[in-house]
Amino acid sequence: MSPCLRERGDVGMPAFRRFFRRTGRPGPLRVNNGDAFAACGEKYGITAREGEIIRLLLEGKGNREITETLFISDHTVKNHIQHIYRKFGIKNRVQLVQCYRAALEESGRLPAETSAANGAFKDAGERHAGPRRAALPATLLLIVFAAVLVAWKPWAGKPRTAVRPPIPALAVLDFENLSDDPELEKWVTGLPLLLTTDLLQSKLIRTLSDDAVYGALKKFNLIDRKRYSREELRRLAKEMRADYLLTGSLMKAGGKIVVTAFLQDARTGAPIRTEKVECQDEQELMRGTDRLARLVKSGLNLASAQAQADIDLDVEVLTTSSALAFKYYAEGRRYHRTGDYQQALLMLRKAVELDPEFAMAYRGMSVAARNLGYFKQEAVFKQKAFDLSARLPENCREWHLIRGDYYSLSEATYTQAVEAYNRVLEDNPDDLIANNNLGMLFYELEDFEAALRYADIPIRGGIDNPFPYYTKAISFSALGRYEEAIRLLVAYHENHPANRLIFQALATLLIEANDFVGAGAAIERAVAVFPDPSWAYLKGTVLFHTQGAEAAREEYRRLFLMEEGTWWLRAHMRLAYVALAEGRFGEAEEECLNAAELAETIGELEWASDFRCLLGQALLDEGRLDAALIEDRKAVERAQAAASDYRLRTAIHVQAQACIRANDLVTAEALTRRFQAMAEAGPGKRPARDYDFFLGVIALEKGRAAEAVPLIEKAVSQLPPGNSLDSQKILFHFYLASAREKTGDFTGAAAAFEKITGAPGDRLPGGDLFARVVLGLARVEEKLGRQARALEGYRSFLALWKNADPGRPEIAEARGRVEALSGAPGLNK
């Protein structure tokens, strides 16, 4: 029961009867005192948007009416209502009415002519619950009462003037360059972006983001339109659910820049206000944006008291005081939308060269660096943005976004990141960046349903940006819903055939679904649009599964034609995988060593840790313990320096495994305690699952297979539900099969091995493990008496490792078993 309902007492039979003796239609709950209403909301931590929804609920409006009134999605309304219920500790709207009726009664502000329904509540509040034996009938009567109340809607009726009207929605469209001056062309989109940034501060206007406007313009093929017809404006307004539209023009006249803005009613097309601002130059244009934004707000008939109290910070404080820096920033955002992160990073670098204190430009650089694989640069740019955010007004949207990004760097601060993004959503519930980044955070935490929900909010709002579609698609994939993921991306691709991110995601998902023909076709279409060697990364994977290792190796080498160092690192990683898949450990070690040194030279320590780990594992497989331990220690050092929790756990795992084989049990125990501390502190499912797997592998290395099996089984049971291959699934099932085989559970071992051989997807990141799985399955098939299948498995393994390093013991084992089984009696039966 909610706190507010506990204060009211139980509704007894006399009150229930008096309710039914009423003769008139019940009126709504009147919010006659705004202070009391606000005080009740403040008591329970109700936000401004939640307060609007509560007022509409008290009017008796349903979800659909609230959606239409506030111009937000049904999903957003449901989310807000759930948050409201949770804050009050209630479960339905009847209880919400009681909470606010109680609050207003306590203030002594309810009018005397309150309806009989109000009297019933009052009488009930003055009575205490009867004897315990009356509790059950009273409860049943309360349920009946609630049902009748919901059906009757006593709070329904005409809206009262005391209820605050919904926040108006405003969309700022691209401006027209009347003088066709190339110097003004960047301001066609740059000035609307500035105005949108300024107006997004307001709590009295719901300003649509530039991404939402871009999406609507793109949908109706109006991106390059200089002027919009009345019908086009009507369609745009309907698509964006906008109450008002702001259009405008720029021109040079008499050495000045003249900006004319037109504010109009989106539904009727009627002009509301026209404003003209003259600026001496582009620098003054930046300052003129604030003046223009205030004029726009004054044309929306906002209450003067509210308007004076509204947030109105100078846009130069939120962005930059340099007009040229902002032009580069706007260009960077444009490139980012199309997935051209290299160009986006180049434009944003120019922006911060002009204004080294441009915090949001550094934030944009961090996102572009991440998407390009520059993990070190990502961290540096996020740190810089975080430091510069101290200059921003506290609690503005930009301040929270930068903090959310910064706290997303480490698992230890994920909770703070979620909190920061949610602060943005309190005032801007449809915000693209906050919703998508929350989706990605929950994806990392393996709460894929939550990731889907957050990604879906901007999609339902008509956002054209590819990032929420990507987030939603990979979340579908993680849940094993591949067809839905592919349909989503194909539908987006049909409307946006030139987006690099969507091409990459679509080809990757088709590979995961074992549709190598479809993936190859998608890559060829991508190359036609973006003719650069980067597509060799995906094409090499397709070739590995369709034409073999040599074709893949040749394709991956094309990545060295790229100028960026991270593409070279990707090439080394894939070439190392190919070498391991063929049993060529010497070649793999050379690739890993060269790549680790390159990564350390360019400061990419996360990459360096990955390569040192892989190198250590390869050396361990060759029995070179001393060399393996050296590389493992370096991997731990690099991961720690990079502050990468996941990589640090991986490096500790590899080092502990090598220590057991070297009989260094003291170091192995110390590493185990360290791993345990990280697992206990880490958020989400993954750290605990990794620790269970770690303990299982250590037990197996110590020769305690019976102890290892339940630990690894527990870890396997916690893997994400998707059935396509990835390096973690291959690793977990391989060790589970190995442990079961050592305990004599050959049937269970075969089942675990077949989880790998029978799964779709890219087996290449498993390196040498896939071939070892084929060999292990052949071995247990033989022990189960299935000799024909065993012989087929041994031959398959030899085919996979036909070019392996000489002297490999696995080759000798497989050849020996083929020779023994080839002449076995009754083999063909």
ChimeraX attribute file (.defattr): number of C-alpha atoms within 10 A of each C-alpha:
attribute: neighborCount
match mode: 1-to-1
recipient: residues
	/A:1	10
	/A:2	16
	/A:3	11
	/A:4	18
	/A:5	18
	/A:6	11
	/A:7	11
	/A:8	19
	/A:9	16
	/A:10	20
	/A:11	23
	/A:12	24
	/A:13	14
	/A:14	11
	/A:15	20
	/A:16	20
	/A:17	11
	/A:18	14
	/A:19	18
	/A:20	11
	/A:21	11
	/A:22	12
	/A:23	8
	/A:24	8
	/A:25	15
	/A:26	18
	/A:27	18
	/A:28	20
	/A:29	25
	/A:30	21
	/A:31	21
	/A:32	16
	/A:33	14
	/A:34	13
	/A:35	13
	/A:36	19
	/A:37	18
	/A:38	15
	/A:39	15
	/A:40	19
	/A:41	21
	/A:42	13
	/A:43	10
	/A:44	13
	/A:45	13
	/A:46	20
	/A:47	17
	/A:48	16
	/A:49	18
	/A:50	19
	/A:51	19
	/A:52	18
	/A:53	23
	/A:54	23
	/A:55	21
	/A:56	22
	/A:57	21
	/A:58	24
	/A:59	24
	/A:60	23
	/A:61	19
	/A:62	11
	/A:63	19
	/A:64	12
	/A:65	14
	/A:66	21
	/A:67	18
	/A:68	12
	/A:69	17
	/A:70	20
	/A:71	20
	/A:72	19
	/A:73	20
	/A:74	17
	/A:75	16
	/A:76	19
	/A:77	21
	/A:78	13
	/A:79	12
	/A:80	20
	/A:81	20
	/A:82	14
	/A:83	14
	/A:84	23
	/A:85	16
	/A:86	13
	/A:87	15
	/A:88	21
	/A:89	17
	/A:90	19
	/A:91	15
	/A:92	13
	/A:93	18
	/A:94	18
	/A:95	19
	/A:96	22
	/A:97	19
	/A:98	17
	/A:99	22
	/A:100	22
	/A:101	21
	/A:102	21
	/A:103	20
	/A:104	23
	/A:105	15
	/A:106	11
	/A:107	15
	/A:108	10
	/A:109	14
	/A:110	19
	/A:111	10
	/A:112	6
	/A:113	8
	/A:114	14
	/A:115	18
	/A:116	20
	/A:117	23
	/A:118	20
	/A:119	15
	/A:120	19
	/A:121	21
	/A:122	17
	/A:123	19
	/A:124	20
	/A:125	20
	/A:126	12
	/A:127	14
	/A:128	13
	/A:129	15
	/A:130	11
	/A:131	7
	/A:132	7
	/A:133	8
	/A:134	11
	/A:135	14
	/A:136	10
	/A:137	12
	/A:138	18
	/A:139	14
	/A:140	11
	/A:141	16
	/A:142	17
	/A:143	12
	/A:144	12
	/A:145	16
	/A:146	16
	/A:147	13
	/A:148	12
	/A:149	15
	/A:150	14
	/A:151	9
	/A:152	12
	/A:153	19
	/A:154	19
	/A:155	22
	/A:156	17
	/A:157	15
	/A:158	10
	/A:159	15
	/A:160	13
	/A:161	10
	/A:162	12
	/A:163	16
	/A:164	13
	/A:165	13
	/A:166	18
	/A:167	18
	/A:168	18
	/A:169	20
	/A:170	29
	/A:171	26
	/A:172	26
	/A:173	25
	/A:174	28
	/A:175	24
	/A:176	24
	/A:177	22
	/A:178	15
	/A:179	13
	/A:180	12
	/A:181	12
	/A:182	9
	/A:183	10
	/A:184	20
	/A:185	17
	/A:186	17
	/A:187	24
	/A:188	19
	/A:189	21
	/A:190	21
	/A:191	26
	/A:192	22
	/A:193	20
	/A:194	24
	/A:195	24
	/A:196	22
	/A:197	22
	/A:198	25
	/A:199	27
	/A:200	22
	/A:201	22
	/A:202	18
	/A:203	19
	/A:204	23
	/A:205	18
	/A:206	24
	/A:207	25
	/A:208	22
	/A:209	23
	/A:210	22
	/A:211	21
	/A:212	24
	/A:213	24
	/A:214	21
	/A:215	23
	/A:216	23
	/A:217	22
	/A:218	15
	/A:219	17
	/A:220	12
	/A:221	10
	/A:222	17
	/A:223	15
	/A:224	11
	/A:225	12
	/A:226	13
	/A:227	16
	/A:228	15
	/A:229	9
	/A:230	12
	/A:231	10
	/A:232	14
	/A:233	19
	/A:234	18
	/A:235	17
	/A:236	24
	/A:237	23
	/A:238	14
	/A:239	18
	/A:240	22
	/A:241	23
	/A:242	22
	/A:243	19
	/A:244	24
	/A:245	23
	/A:246	21
	/A:247	21
	/A:248	23
	/A:249	21
	/A:250	25
	/A:251	19
	/A:252	20
	/A:253	10
	/A:254	8
	/A:255	10
	/A:256	14
	/A:257	19
	/A:258	19
	/A:259	23
	/A:260	18
	/A:261	21
	/A:262	16
	/A:263	25
	/A:264	22
	/A:265	19
	/A:266	24
	/A:267	16
	/A:268	11
	/A:269	16
	/A:270	11
	/A:271	13
	/A:272	14
	/A:273	16
	/A:274	16
	/A:275	14
	/A:276	14
	/A:277	15
	/A:278	17
	/A:279	17
	/A:280	13
	/A:281	14
	/A:282	18
	/A:283	13
	/A:284	15
	/A:285	22
	/A:286	23
	/A:287	16
	/A:288	17
	/A:289	22
	/A:290	20
	/A:291	14
	/A:292	20
	/A:293	20
	/A:294	15
	/A:295	17
	/A:296	22
	/A:297	17
	/A:298	14
	/A:299	14
	/A:300	18
	/A:301	9
	/A:302	15
	/A:303	10
	/A:304	10
	/A:305	8
	/A:306	11
	/A:307	17
	/A:308	10
	/A:309	11
	/A:310	14
	/A:311	16
	/A:312	17
	/A:313	16
	/A:314	18
	/A:315	22
	/A:316	18
	/A:317	13
	/A:318	23
	/A:319	22
	/A:320	24
	/A:321	20
	/A:322	18
	/A:323	22
	/A:324	18
	/A:325	24
	/A:326	29
	/A:327	21
	/A:328	23
	/A:329	29
	/A:330	24
	/A:331	20
	/A:332	27
	/A:333	23
	/A:334	18
	/A:335	18
	/A:336	24
	/A:337	19
	/A:338	17
	/A:339	23
	/A:340	20
	/A:341	24
	/A:342	17
	/A:343	17
	/A:344	26
	/A:345	25
	/A:346	17
	/A:347	23
	/A:348	29
	/A:349	21
	/A:350	19
	/A:351	27
	/A:352	22
	/A:353	11
	/A:354	18
	/A:355	19
	/A:356	16
	/A:357	20
	/A:358	28
	/A:359	28
	/A:360	24
	/A:361	29
	/A:362	28
	/A:363	26
	/A:364	24
	/A:365	31
	/A:366	28
	/A:367	23
	/A:368	27
	/A:369	22
	/A:370	15
	/A:371	17
	/A:372	18
	/A:373	20
	/A:374	23
	/A:375	23
	/A:376	19
	/A:377	19
	/A:378	24
	/A:379	20
	/A:380	15
	/A:381	22
	/A:382	28
	/A:383	21
	/A:384	20
	/A:385	26
	/A:386	24
	/A:387	14
	/A:388	18
	/A:389	23
	/A:390	11
	/A:391	14
	/A:392	16
	/A:393	13
	/A:394	11
	/A:395	12
	/A:396	17
	/A:397	23
	/A:398	21
	/A:399	23
	/A:400	22
	/A:401	24
	/A:402	27
	/A:403	23
	/A:404	28
	/A:405	25
	/A:406	25
	/A:407	21
	/A:408	22
	/A:409	19
	/A:410	15
	/A:411	22
	/A:412	15
	/A:413	15
	/A:414	24
	/A:415	15
	/A:416	16
	/A:417	27
	/A:418	21
	/A:419	16
	/A:420	24
	/A:421	24
	/A:422	19
	/A:423	20
	/A:424	23
	/A:425	18
	/A:426	16
	/A:427	21
	/A:428	21
	/A:429	22
	/A:430	25
	/A:431	22
	/A:432	25
	/A:433	19
	/A:434	28
	/A:435	25
	/A:436	27
	/A:437	24
	/A:438	26
	/A:439	28
	/A:440	27
	/A:441	21
	/A:442	22
	/A:443	20
	/A:444	18
	/A:445	19
	/A:446	19
	/A:447	19
	/A:448	25
	/A:449	17
	/A:450	18
	/A:451	27
	/A:452	23
	/A:453	19
	/A:454	26
	/A:455	28
	/A:456	21
	/A:457	24
	/A:458	26
	/A:459	20
	/A:460	14
	/A:461	20
	/A:462	19
	/A:463	26
	/A:464	23
	/A:465	21
	/A:466	22
	/A:467	22
	/A:468	26
	/A:469	25
	/A:470	23
	/A:471	24
	/A:472	28
	/A:473	27
	/A:474	25
	/A:475	28
	/A:476	22
	/A:477	24
	/A:478	22
	/A:479	18
	/A:480	17
	/A:481	16
	/A:482	22
	/A:483	14
	/A:484	14
	/A:485	25
	/A:486	22
	/A:487	13
	/A:488	17
	/A:489	22
	/A:490	16
	/A:491	10
	/A:492	18
	/A:493	16
	/A:494	9
	/A:495	11
	/A:496	17
	/A:497	14
	/A:498	17
	/A:499	20
	/A:500	20
	/A:501	19
	/A:502	24
	/A:503	23
	/A:504	19
	/A:505	19
	/A:506	26
	/A:507	25
	/A:508	24
	/A:509	24
	/A:510	22
	/A:511	23
	/A:512	23
	/A:513	23
	/A:514	18
	/A:515	16
	/A:516	22
	/A:517	13
	/A:518	17
	/A:519	25
	/A:520	20
	/A:521	13
	/A:522	18
	/A:523	23
	/A:524	16
	/A:525	15
	/A:526	21
	/A:527	17
	/A:528	10
	/A:529	13
	/A:530	16
	/A:531	11
	/A:532	14
	/A:533	18
	/A:534	19
	/A:535	20
	/A:536	22
	/A:537	20
	/A:538	19
	/A:539	23
	/A:540	28
	/A:541	28
	/A:542	27
	/A:543	21
	/A:544	19
	/A:545	18
	/A:546	13
	/A:547	12
	/A:548	15
	/A:549	22
	/A:550	14
	/A:551	17
	/A:552	24
	/A:553	21
	/A:554	14
	/A:555	22
	/A:556	28
	/A:557	18
	/A:558	19
	/A:559	25
	/A:560	19
	/A:561	12
	/A:562	13
	/A:563	9
	/A:564	14
	/A:565	19
	/A:566	22
	/A:567	21
	/A:568	21
	/A:569	25
	/A:570	19
	/A:571	25
	/A:572	25
	/A:573	23
	/A:574	24
	/A:575	25
	/A:576	28
	/A:577	26
	/A:578	27
	/A:579	27
	/A:580	26
	/A:581	26
	/A:582	23
	/A:583	26
	/A:584	22
	/A:585	23
	/A:586	16
	/A:587	15
	/A:588	26
	/A:589	22
	/A:590	14
	/A:591	22
	/A:592	26
	/A:593	18
	/A:594	13
	/A:595	26
	/A:596	26
	/A:597	17
	/A:598	19
	/A:599	22
	/A:600	15
	/A:601	11
	/A:602	14
	/A:603	16
	/A:604	23
	/A:605	27
	/A:606	26
	/A:607	29
	/A:608	28
	/A:609	31
	/A:610	24
	/A:611	27
	/A:612	29
	/A:613	29
	/A:614	26
	/A:615	26
	/A:616	30
	/A:617	23
	/A:618	22
	/A:619	22
	/A:620	20
	/A:621	14
	/A:622	14
	/A:623	13
	/A:624	14
	/A:625	17
	/A:626	15
	/A:627	13
	/A:628	26
	/A:629	22
	/A:630	13
	/A:631	24
	/A:632	30
	/A:633	19
	/A:634	19
	/A:635	32
	/A:636	24
	/A:637	18
	/A:638	24
	/A:639	26
	/A:640	18
	/A:641	13
	/A:642	21
	/A:643	17
	/A:644	18
	/A:645	19
	/A:646	16
	/A:647	21
	/A:648	24
	/A:649	24
	/A:650	20
	/A:651	28
	/A:652	24
	/A:653	26
	/A:654	24
	/A:655	26
	/A:656	27
	/A:657	26
	/A:658	27
	/A:659	24
	/A:660	18
	/A:661	16
	/A:662	13
	/A:663	12
	/A:664	13
	/A:665	14
	/A:666	11
	/A:667	14
	/A:668	22
	/A:669	15
	/A:670	12
	/A:671	19
	/A:672	19
	/A:673	12
	/A:674	13
	/A:675	23
	/A:676	20
	/A:677	12
	/A:678	20
	/A:679	21
	/A:680	11
	/A:681	12
	/A:682	20
	/A:683	17
	/A:684	16
	/A:685	16
	/A:686	19
	/A:687	22
	/A:688	20
	/A:689	19
	/A:690	25
	/A:691	23
	/A:692	21
	/A:693	26
	/A:694	27
	/A:695	20
	/A:696	28
	/A:697	27
	/A:698	24
	/A:699	21
	/A:700	22
	/A:701	18
	/A:702	15
	/A:703	13
	/A:704	16
	/A:705	22
	/A:706	16
	/A:707	17
	/A:708	27
	/A:709	25
	/A:710	17
	/A:711	20
	/A:712	28
	/A:713	21
	/A:714	14
	/A:715	23
	/A:716	21
	/A:717	10
	/A:718	14
	/A:719	18
	/A:720	17
	/A:721	13
	/A:722	16
	/A:723	22
	/A:724	24
	/A:725	22
	/A:726	19
	/A:727	15
	/A:728	14
	/A:729	17
	/A:730	24
	/A:731	17
	/A:732	22
	/A:733	23
	/A:734	22
	/A:735	24
	/A:736	28
	/A:737	29
	/A:738	25
	/A:739	30
	/A:740	23
	/A:741	22
	/A:742	16
	/A:743	17
	/A:744	14
	/A:745	15
	/A:746	22
	/A:747	16
	/A:748	18
	/A:749	25
	/A:750	22
	/A:751	16
	/A:752	24
	/A:753	27
	/A:754	17
	/A:755	19
	/A:756	25
	/A:757	17
	/A:758	11
	/A:759	17
	/A:760	17
	/A:761	21
	/A:762	20
	/A:763	25
	/A:764	24
	/A:765	20
	/A:766	20
	/A:767	23
	/A:768	23
	/A:769	21
	/A:770	25
	/A:771	24
	/A:772	19
	/A:773	27
	/A:774	23
	/A:775	24
	/A:776	23
	/A:777	27
	/A:778	28
	/A:779	24
	/A:780	23
	/A:781	21
	/A:782	20
	/A:783	15
	/A:784	14
	/A:785	10
	/A:786	15
	/A:787	22
	/A:788	18
	/A:789	17
	/A:790	25
	/A:791	23
	/A:792	13
	/A:793	23
	/A:794	26
	/A:795	19
	/A:796	17
	/A:797	24
	/A:798	21
	/A:799	13
	/A:800	20
	/A:801	22
	/A:802	13
	/A:803	13
	/A:804	20
	/A:805	15
	/A:806	10
	/A:807	8
	/A:808	14
	/A:809	10
	/A:810	17
	/A:811	19
	/A:812	12
	/A:813	13
	/A:814	21
	/A:815	16
	/A:816	12
	/A:817	17
	/A:818	18
	/A:819	11
	/A:820	11
	/A:821	17
	/A:822	12
	/A:823	9
	/A:824	12
	/A:825	8
	/A:826	8
	/A:827	13
	/A:828	8
	/A:829	7
